[in-house]
Amino acid sequence: MVLHGSAWLITADSQPLELKPGDVVLAPFGATHGLSHAPSSLRDLPPAVMSEDLLDPDSFDVELLCGAYWLEHGHVHPYLQSLPEVLRVSPDYDRDPRLRTLADLLGADVSDAGPGTDATRPALLEVMLTHVLRQWLEQNGPTGWPQVTDPAIDAVVREIHAGPDRPWSVQTLSETAGMSRTAFVERFRSQLGQPPMAYVTSWRLTYGAQLLKETEVPLAAIARRVGYSTEFAFGTSFRRRYGISPGRFRLAQSGASPAGGL
């Protein structure tokens, strides 16, 4: 995020982007990029020098606030998968003054670290990320973000989320949507980018991971709650997706890093 001044964002595959005060840049997939005072190419940029020493921002032409946001497991929601390699958002701070307040809080929290910053920084960063993605969606519309615009498919998705333990099949899902199986599968895939049962499995495992992290419910009970008949079946599916057993995943979460960092 550009706190003051201006800069140019340099990437390998796109034209340089001019950044102005208040602009926010996201690189969802960690694309190689650089920052420069003028349009340039990546190969011409010198390596960045990182330091934790706080310097006087008044002595520089531009001040940037940089942070990282990472997932705690390997699955990426299809909405996030649809994002471009690098995106720039110019938030409308006049329309939504809360964004300016949030940006000011982030800047102040970094400049004047105090007790509790390990908790406040990730929280502020997460809220900022949500607002930035929301505004990007508003600016780019459904062509850039696969919204569920079909009411029938939206109703099915809500049912899946509300009842992951139900014995879902393509037949029961298509009946919920009030469509034939063929029409339902085609419309679901066009809206979500994946087959219906793949989405069901994805949500079951996402919800299962959430329960493992946030509760002490036994594994067998979690398996039943997310639609698996046995703990073994849940564990096999979970390991295939996350590369780790449910038990080890739960143990790792007890010492997991926060979602965001600056």
N, C-alpha and C positions, 0 to 999 in steps of 0.2 A: 504494500500500500504506500502510495506517495504522500508523505506528510506535508512537505513543501518543496517548491522547486519543480523542475521537470527533468525527464530522462527519456531514453529510448530503450525499448525492449527488443533484444536481438535474439532471433531463433534461427534454426538451421533451414527450415522449410517455408518460412513466411517472410513477407516484407517487414522491415522494422516498424514498430508501433510507437508513436509518441505518447508518453505518459504525462499527465498533468496532475496537479494537486487533487487528492481525493480519489484518484483512479486506483482500482484494485485489479491485480493480475493473479490468475490461478493457473497452475500447471498440473492438472489432475493426475497425470501419469508420469510426472517427473521428467518431462521433456527438457533436454539440454537447452539452456538459455543464458543470456548475459544482459548486462545493463551498461549503457554508454551515455555520454553527454551528447552524442551526435549519431546519426545513422552510420552503421558499420556492418561488418560481418563477424561471425563467431570466431573465425580463425585469426582475425586481427585484434581481438580483445585480449588484454593481459589477464593472467589468472587472478581471481579475486583473493584478497587478503582478508581473512576473518580474524576478528579480535573481540574479546569481551570487555575491553576497556571502553568506558563511556567518554565520548568526546563532546566538545561544545558544538551543538548543531548550528549555531549562528556563524560558525567559521566555514560552512560548506554551502554550496549552491543548491544541493538537493539532499533531502533526508527521506529515507525509505524505512518502512517497518516490514521486516521479513519474518515469516513463520512457516511451520510445517504442520501438516495434518495427515495422520496416517490411520489406516484401518487396523484393528486388532486381530483380524483374521483375513484369509485370502479372498473371500467372496466379494465381488463388486456388484452392486445393484445395477440392473440394466439401464436405469436412468443415468447413473454416473458413467456407465460405459459409453453413453451416447455423446458425452461432452467432447469438445475439440481438444487437441493437444495443449493449446494455450488459449485462454480467453481473457478478455479485458472487459471490465465493467466500470462505467462512470456513474457511481451512485447519485441519485437525485436527493441530495441532502436537504434541499429546500422543501421538497415534497414530504420527506420523512426525516425530521430533525433527529429522530432517535438514532439514525445511522451516524450522524455527526457526533452525538454523545458517545456512542459506542467506539467510534474511531478515536475520540479524545481519551476515553478511558484506557483503551489499549496502549496508546502512546504514553500516557502518564504512568501506566503500570510497568512499562519497560524502562522508562527513564528514572523512575523512583521506586525501585524494588523494595518491598517491605515484607513483614510477616503475612503469610497467606498467599503470596504471589504464585506459588506452585498450584494453587487451586483456582485463583482468579484468571490467570492467563489462559489456560485451556478452555475455561467456561466462556470468556469473552471471545476467544478465537472461534469457538464453535458457533456462537450466536452470529458473529460476523460472517462466517462461511454460509450459514443458512440464509441470511439476508442477501448476500451477494448472489448466490445461486437463484434465489427467488427473483431478484431483479433481472438477472440474465435471462431467465425463463420468460419474464414479461416482455423483454425487449426482443427476444428471438422467436417467440411463439412456438407452436407445435412442430415446426419443421426442424428445430434444433433440439427439442426435448420431447421424447415420446410420451405425451400425456395420454391418459385413458379417457378419451373423449366419447367413447361409445357407452351409453347408459347401461346397456345390458351387460357388457364386459365389466364395467365398473362395479355393478352389483355382484357379479361373480367373484371379483377380486376381494370385495368386502366380506363375502361369505367365507372365502378361503382364509382370510386373516382372522375372522371371528371364530372359525372352527377348524383349526389344523388337525384336530383329532378325528374328524369325521372321515368315513371311508370313501374318499373322493375317487372318482373315475371320470374319464371323458364323458361317459354317458350321464352321470349325475350332474356334472358341471354344465353340460349342454342343456339338460332339462331345467336347471336353475336359470339359465339364460333364455330359455324358451326358443331354442334353435335346434336345427338338425346338427348331428355330430360334425359333419363336414363343414357346414357354414360356421359353426362355433369355433372349430379349430383354426380356420382361416382368419376369422376376425380377431380371435385372441392373439394369434401370432403377429398380426399386423399392428396390434395395439401394444403388446408387451415385448415383442421381439423374440419370443421363445414359445414352445408348445405349452399347453395348459398344465400337463402333469409335471413338466420340468419346473414350472413356476410353483406348483404345490410343494414339490420336494424342496425347492429353494427356500420357501417361506417356513416350512417345517424345521429345517435345519437352522435358519436364522433365529427363529423363536426358541429353538432348543438351546442354541448358544447363549441367548439372552438369559434363559432360565438357569443355565449352568453358571453364568457369571454372577447373577443377581440374587440367587436363592440357594438354599441348602437342600432342596428337594432331591430325594434319591434318584439315581440314574434311571432305574426301572420306571419310576413314576413319571419322570420327564419324557421317557420314550413313549409311554401311553398317551401323555398329554399332547404330544406333537404327531400322533398318528401312526406310531410303530407298535407292532404287536409284541415285540420282545426287545429287551435291552441290547441283545446281540445285533439285531437288524438295525437299530438306531446307531449303534457304535460303528457298524460297517459303513453305513451311509455317511455318517459324520466324518469318519476318518478319510473316506474317499474325497470329500469336499475340502476339509481343513488340513489334511495331512497329519492329524494328531487325534488320539483317542479322546472321548468326552472327559474321562477322568483326568488326563494330563492337561486338557484344555482348562478345566475348572481350577486345577492346581496353579496353572500359569497365571490365571486372572487375579489370584490373590496378591501377586506382585507385579501386575501389569503396569505399563507406563500410561500416563494420561493420553487422551485422544489427540490433543494438540500441544504444540510447543513453539516457543519463540526463542 
